[in-house]
Amino acid sequence: MTEELHLTQEWDKVFPKSDKVDHKKVTFHNHFGITLVAESFVHK
């Protein structure tokens, strides 16, 4: 099975983006081999 993910680093939330927080999308594979996508919000 081949996956093709199209991720954007643009802000796509309904709440306003804060200058106090860094945001990025991350991907990883779990132990079943499934690709998971998550969002990382880190205080600057």
Secondary structure, 3 states (H helix, E strand, C coil): CCCCCCCCCCCCCCCCCCCCEEEEEEEEECCCCCEEEEEEEEEC
